[in-house]
């Protein structure tokens, strides 16, 4: 547990210092790196299940989506690049895989592209949406970090509460997760969401009140818990405890980003229809 806490503190310190020094560019690069290693670990889990994803092509497409989502001048650039990469990968796989009478690469390669870099790119899209709406760069960074912090707080809060009072298993997929822990994680997320809005008022967009922050934090936290269970299902199917060993006390990049994957697109939609 101490090593896990130290790793979380180190990661948040790196994020804070990088954004302070280099602004949005640092955040985009960090997210692109995390998406790359998460997608790689997901492909490695698929390989343990006996599938054969085309890792190089899938990862290249993921990098294009992650970086292009911010640097190509359009709010829908991530969607457009995903469609382009999806079509190119599909045509390549048809030529290499399906013509050989196999179907080992088609689904895992394309699912990895969709599930990791495409869904995570919505964090970058939140940042870009705020900038295109005329807000200061700091506002977009705040909203993107808010989603990440609230989602991860559900994970951390659920762990702390579950260790103390957790009794009712949430899912057979992850026996250590409990309903009590999940409820505690949601409460932690609500509190953090409200606290962040109160502390960083200079970067909060108009209309993002404390009660709206509390309301939005609830579905974001629920999506975070669901994301975590999805990754647990992949690891269970692959027969491994952690997705990798990249981060001491936590595991792999997938173990770090798992709770963000469904939270990112949901957070984007909630912000889009309540703030912009």
N, C-alpha and C positions, 0 to 999 in steps of 0.2 A: 504493500500500500504506500509506504514512504517513497519508494522509487517511482510509483505511478504519479504521486502528487508532485514530486520533483520534476518529472518529465512534463506534466501539464504546465507547471510554473515556467519552465524553461521555454516551452513552445509559445506561450502567451507573451513572454518577454521578447522573444524573437519577432513575433508578429508586431507588437507595439513599437519596438525600436525601428524595425524595417519600415513600417508605415510612417513613423515620425520623420525618418530620414529621407525616404524616397516617395512617400505618398501612395497614390492608388497603384502605381506601377509595381511597387513591392508586393502589395496584396494580390494583384493579378498573377504575378510570377509565383508566389508561394502557393496559391490555389492551383495553378497549372502543374506545379511539381507534385503536390499532393494527389491531384487527379491522375497524373501519370503513374505514380507508384501504386495507387489504389487499383487502377485498371489492370496494371501488371499483376498484382496479387490476386485479383479476381480471375484473371486468365490462368494463373498458376493453380488456383483452386479447381477450376474447370479441368485442367490437365490431370489432377489427382482423381477426378471423377471419371476419367477415361475419354474426355473430349479433347479435341485438337484445335483450339482457336489459333487463328493466324495473328500471332502477337504483334509482330512488327507493323503490319498494316493497320491493325486496330489501334495500336498506341500512337502511330503517326497521325491517324485521324483524330484521336483524342487531343493531341497537342494543337492541331489546327483549330479545333473547336474552342478549346480553352483560351488560347491567345487571340484568335480571331474575334471572339465574342466581345472583346474590349477594343481591339485596335482596328477592326474594320468598322468604318463610320456608319453604322446603322443599328438601331435597337434590336432588329431581328437578325443580325449577322450570325449569331450562334445557331439559330434555327436553320438559316440558309446553308451554313457550312455543314451542319449535321446532315441535311438532306443530300448535299453534294457528296460527303464522305460515305454516307449510307449507300448511295447508288454505285459509287466507284468500288466499294468493298463488295457489294453484292455481285457486280459484274465479274470482279476478280475471282470471287469464290465460286461462282457458277463455272467459270472457265477451268479452275484448278480442281475444285472439290466435287462438284456435282457431275461433271463429265466423267470422273473416275468412279462414279457409282457410290459415293460416300456422302454422308451428311454429318460429318464430325466437326466441321469448321464453321458452317453457315450460322447456326443459332448462337453458339458461344461468342463468336467474334462480334457479331452485330449487337447482341445483348450487352456485351461489355462496353461497347461504344455508346449505347443508349443509356445504360444504367449509371455509368460513372461520369465521364466528362460532360455528356449532354445535360444530365440533371444537375450536376454541380455548377455548370456554367450559369445557372440562374442566380447564383450569388454575385457573379460578375455583372449580370444583367441588372440586378438591383442597383449596383453602383453606377452603371451606365445610364439607367433610367433617370436617376436623380440628377445626373449631370445634364442630360438632354432636356430635362424639364426646367433648366435654368438655376438649379440649386448649386451652392458651392460644393467643391469636391469633398469637403469634410462631411457634408450631409450624406452623400452616397456611401462614403467609407463607414460612417456611423451606422447606417441602416444595414449594410452588409455584415458588419461586425456584430450588430445586435442579433441578427438571425443566427449567426454562428454561436454566439455566447448563450443565447436562450436554448438552442437545440442541445448544446453540449451540457448545459446545466441540468437538463432533464436526465441525462445519462449519469452525471456525477451525483446529483441529488438522489436519484433512484438507487444508486449503489450505497450511499451512506445511510439512507432511511431503511432500505431493504436489509442491510447488515444488522440493524438494531431491532426492528420490529417486524420485518418481513416474515410471513407465515404461509400465505396462499400463493402457490406457484402461478405465474402468469401464463406460461406456455411450456409444453414438454420440450420444445426446441431449446430453451434456455432455462433449466430448472432453478437456477439461482435468482432469476428475476421473479419478483412477486408483485401482486396487485398493490400491496401496501407501499412497496418501493416505487412503483409507477406513479401512484398518487402523490407521494412525497416529491418525486422528480418534477411533476407538473407544478406543484406549489412552489418549489424552488425556482422554476423557470419564470413563473408569474412575478415573484418577488424580484428576481434579477432584472427582468424586463422593465419593471416600473422604476427600479433604482437607477438603471442606465439612462432612462429618459429624464429622470430628475437631476442626475449629475451633469449630463452633457446637453443641457438646454440650448446652448449656442449652436449645436449641430442638428437639433431635432426639427424636422419640417413642421410647418404650421398644420395643426389638426391632429398631430400625433400626441394625444393627451395620455395621461397615466392610465386612465380606464381603458382606452383603446389598446395601449400596450399590454395591459393585463389580458384583454380579450384575445388579442392576436397570439399571445404567448401560449394559450391553451392548445389550439390546434397544431401549432409549431412543435410543442412538446410531445403531443400524441404522435405526430409524424416521426419525430426523433426516435421514440420508443419502437415504433413499427419498423423503422429503418434498421435499428439495432437487431431486431429479431430476424429480419431478412438476412443480414450478414451471418448471424448465428446459424441459420438454416444452411447457408452455403458451407460454412465450416463444418457443421455436423455431417453434411453429405460427403464432404471431402475427407472427413476423419481427422481433422486437426483442431487444436485448441486456439491457436492464434493464426491470423492470416500471414504473419511474417515476424521478423525480429528487428525491424528497422528502429523502433523506439523503445528503449528500456522501460520496463514496467507496464507498458501498454500493448506492445506487440508490433503489428505492421501498420502501414498507412491506412489500410482498410479498417483496422480496429479503431483508428482515430477519426476517420471521416464517415464511418457507417451511419451515424445519427444525422448527418447533414444531407444525405442524398435525397431523401423525400422531403425534408424540411425546406431545402432551398427553393424548389419550384412552388411549393405551397406558400412560403413566405413572400415570394415574388408576386404571386397572384393576390395575396391579401394586401400587400402594400399598393399594388396597382389599382385596386378597386376601393381603397379607403383613403389613400393619401394623394394620388396623382390623377 
